[in-house]
């Protein structure tokens, strides 16, 4: 707070979130509080006529998402977005263009792993102190959104999910939830995806991604992406050197504010947020009920 006052001497600084959310002079808010506060703060912001940019996840429970959706329908002039930042990665934007052009052929299988590589953040930080914390909502949501966004030119929703989890890595800590969740997603067309939310891994923070098409396969690497267009190992893959991740955490805010000013569609629109969260809710439901469940879109 001291740093904020020093860097922005002419701006009012407060520790009271309600003061911000209720201030009639504020039109747009960015909510980056702990996950369990998102719902109540989003509701307060909308009821006070504010556009909302919220850190992922949108909220922690489906009933909360239903409430937010209904409230937005009553306030159609307001916009909501969430910080699903991988859509801005130059490498993934280029991959999306390759898929749209048909360079990979028909996509039939995908793997997206959110390798967190920061076990201490759930065993020592605020995440372990919450009444409920989900590695799916806190991290895997990025991979769910990335896969849906890469294929958003196709009318092919996720039909059902089957998920498993354990807490072997954090078993002797204060963290009491799954630290890894693995899910199989079946799309309406029959294509399949595997998504893993791996918070306890001994591995650098990384978004592992493989997209398998009938003409080519994309594999994300630390230095480069690789596009394999041959089944013969003699033929080397094409290196994709576009930056990864190549974006900063707050970069989507600029686009969101622009969309409010000029009436354009933001990179992450309201419908995108609810579509992604619908799949995430189904993943958690599958774990809790130990069965395959259908995705019920919000």
Residue pairs with C-beta under 8 A, 6 or more apart in sequence:
1 13
1 15
4 11
4 13
5 13
14 20
17 33
17 37
17 41
18 44
20 26
20 29
21 29
21 41
21 44
21 45
21 48
21 50
22 44
22 48
24 48
24 49
26 50
27 49
27 50
27 51
27 260
28 50
28 51
28 52
28 53
28 256
28 257
28 260
29 41
29 45
29 50
29 51
29 52
29 53
30 53
30 54
30 55
30 253
31 37
31 38
31 41
31 42
31 45
31 52
31 53
31 54
31 55
32 54
32 55
33 41
33 55
34 126
34 130
35 57
35 60
35 127
35 130
35 133
35 137
35 138
36 60
36 130
36 131
36 132
38 54
38 55
38 57
38 58
38 59
38 60
39 59
39 60
39 61
39 64
39 67
39 68
42 52
42 54
42 58
42 59
42 68
42 80
43 67
43 68
43 71
45 52
46 52
46 68
46 71
46 72
46 75
46 78
46 80
47 71
49 75
49 78
50 78
51 78
51 79
51 80
51 256
51 260
52 78
52 79
52 80
52 81
53 80
53 81
53 82
53 83
53 252
53 253
53 256
54 80
54 81
54 82
54 83
55 82
55 83
56 82
56 83
56 84
56 137
56 138
56 141
56 142
57 82
57 134
57 137
57 138
57 141
57 277
57 280
58 65
58 68
58 82
58 273
58 274
58 277
59 65
59 68
59 277
60 132
60 134
60 137
62 281
62 298
65 274
65 277
65 281
65 298
66 298
68 80
69 274
69 298
72 78
72 80
72 270
79 256
79 259
79 260
79 266
79 270
80 270
80 273
81 252
81 256
81 259
81 266
81 267
81 268
81 269
81 270
81 273
82 268
82 273
83 249
83 250
83 252
83 268
84 141
84 142
84 145
84 146
84 149
84 252
84 268
84 272
84 273
84 276
85 142
85 245
85 247
85 249
85 251
85 252
86 92
86 142
86 145
86 146
86 149
86 207
86 245
87 93
87 145
87 146
87 149
87 252
87 267
87 268
88 246
88 247
88 251
88 252
88 267
89 243
89 244
89 245
89 246
89 247
90 242
90 243
90 244
90 246
90 247
91 220
91 225
91 240
91 242
91 243
91 244
91 245
91 246
92 146
92 150
92 209
92 244
93 242
94 225
94 240
94 242
95 150
95 211
95 218
95 225
95 240
96 149
96 150
98 104
98 216
98 218
98 227
99 107
99 150
99 151
99 153
99 211
99 213
100 153
102 215
103 213
103 215
103 216
103 227
104 211
104 213
104 214
104 215
104 216
104 217
104 218
105 213
105 214
105 215
105 216
106 213
106 214
106 215
107 151
107 191
107 211
107 212
107 213
108 190
108 191
108 192
108 212
108 213
108 214
109 191
109 192
109 193
109 212
110 147
110 150
110 191
110 192
110 193
110 194
110 209
110 210
110 211
110 212
111 193
111 194
111 195
111 208
111 209
111 210
112 143
112 144
112 146
112 147
112 193
112 194
112 195
112 196
112 207
112 208
112 209
112 210
113 143
113 195
113 196
113 198
113 206
113 207
113 208
113 209
114 135
114 139
114 140
114 142
114 143
114 195
114 196
114 197
114 198
114 207
115 196
115 198
115 201
115 203
115 204
115 205
115 206
115 207
115 208
116 135
116 139
116 197
116 198
116 199
116 200
116 201
116 205
117 201
117 202
117 203
117 204
117 205
117 206
118 199
118 205
119 169
119 170
119 179
119 199
119 200
121 127
121 199
122 128
122 133
122 135
122 170
122 173
122 175
122 179
122 199
122 200
123 170
123 173
123 174
123 175
127 133
127 138
127 175
128 173
128 174
128 175
128 176
129 174
132 177
133 175
133 177
134 177
134 178
134 280
134 284
135 165
135 177
135 178
135 179
135 180
135 181
135 197
135 199
136 144
136 181
136 183
136 197
136 280
136 283
136 284
137 277
137 280
137 284
139 197
139 199
140 181
140 183
140 195
140 196
140 197
140 280
140 283
141 276
141 277
141 280
142 207
143 195
143 196
143 197
143 207
143 209
144 195
144 276
144 279
144 280
144 283
145 268
145 272
145 276
146 207
146 209
147 185
147 193
147 195
148 158
148 272
148 275
148 276
148 279
149 272
150 211
154 189
156 187
156 188
156 189
156 191
157 187
157 188
157 275
157 295
157 297
158 185
158 186
158 187
158 188
158 193
158 279
158 282
158 295
159 186
159 187
159 188
159 294
159 295
160 185
160 186
160 282
160 292
160 293
160 294
160 295
161 183
161 184
161 185
161 186
161 279
161 282
161 283
161 286
161 292
161 293
161 295
162 183
162 184
162 286
162 291
162 292
162 293
163 181
163 182
163 183
163 184
163 283
163 284
163 286
163 287
164 181
164 182
164 183
164 287
165 178
165 180
165 181
165 182
165 287
166 178
166 179
166 180
167 175
167 176
167 177
167 178
167 179
167 180
167 200
168 179
168 180
168 200
169 179
169 180
169 199
169 200
169 201
170 179
170 199
170 200
178 287
179 198
179 199
179 200
180 196
180 197
180 198
180 199
180 200
180 201
181 196
181 197
181 283
181 287
182 194
182 195
182 196
182 197
183 194
183 195
183 196
183 283
183 286
184 192
184 193
184 194
185 192
185 193
185 194
185 195
185 279
186 192
187 193
195 283
204 222
206 222
207 220
207 244
207 245
208 220
209 218
209 219
209 220
210 217
210 218
210 219
210 220
211 217
211 218
215 229
216 227
216 228
216 229
217 227
217 228
218 225
218 226
218 227
218 228
218 240
219 225
219 226
219 228
219 237
220 244
224 239
224 240
224 241
225 239
225 240
225 241
225 242
225 244
226 237
226 238
226 239
226 240
227 237
227 238
227 240
228 237
229 235
229 237
229 238
252 266
252 267
252 268
255 266
255 267
256 266
256 267
256 268
258 264
258 266
259 265
259 266
274 297
274 298
275 297
275 298
277 298
278 295
278 296
278 297
278 298
279 295
281 296
282 293
282 294
282 295
282 296
285 293
286 292
286 293
